[in-house]
Amino acid sequence: HNIMGLTEQEWQKVMDIWDKVEPDLSLHGQEVIIRMFQNHPETQERFVKFKNFKTLEEMKNSEELKKHGTTVLSALGKILKQKGSHEAELAPLAQTHANKHKIPVKYLEFISEVIIGVIAEKHSADFGADCQEAM
């Protein structure tokens, strides 16, 4: 077992789904950010660039937002490819968010939930409950 406590099989599942997400990072990423803002409006306040968006339309049309979503998911991809030595990747990420951007760590938890939700929805056939557990 690695840090996340996943079996080989569970990892394989997570990676298989990731292979489907990866070709379309910007779309998944955009959706993740938008959904995070909808589910946790206080997170939107933290983004100088995004906090004035009022409508879904505005969010969807923002190249910046799409870019940020892509950045978030590519960071996640790197972490997944380390296959569970997440601590090494995540700790600095949490630190820079906390120190530089003044983002509380719980927001990283919010976004993890949202990422799993978005992926589960888009790839529901492949994404059983056991896979959700895995992530």
Stockholm file with secondary structure:
# STOCKHOLM 1.0

chainA/1-135         HNIMGLTEQEWQKVMDIWDKVEPDLSLHGQEVIIRMFQNHPETQERFVKFKNFKTLEEMKNSEELKKHGTTVLSALGKILKQKGSHEAELAPLAQTHANKHKIPVKYLEFISEVIIGVIAEKHSADFGADCQEAM
#=GR chainA/1-135 SS CCTTCCCHHHHHHHHHHHHHHGGGHHHHHHHHHHHHHHHCHHHHHTCTTTTTCCSHHHHHHCHHHHHHHHHHHHHHHHHHHTTTTHHHHHHHHHHHHHHTSCCCHHHHHHHHHHHHHHHHHHTTTTCCHHHHHHC
#=GC SS_cons         CCTTCCCHHHHHHHHHHHHHHGGGHHHHHHHHHHHHHHHCHHHHHTCTTTTTCCSHHHHHHCHHHHHHHHHHHHHHHHHHHTTTTHHHHHHHHHHHHHHTSCCCHHHHHHHHHHHHHHHHHHTTTTCCHHHHHHC
//
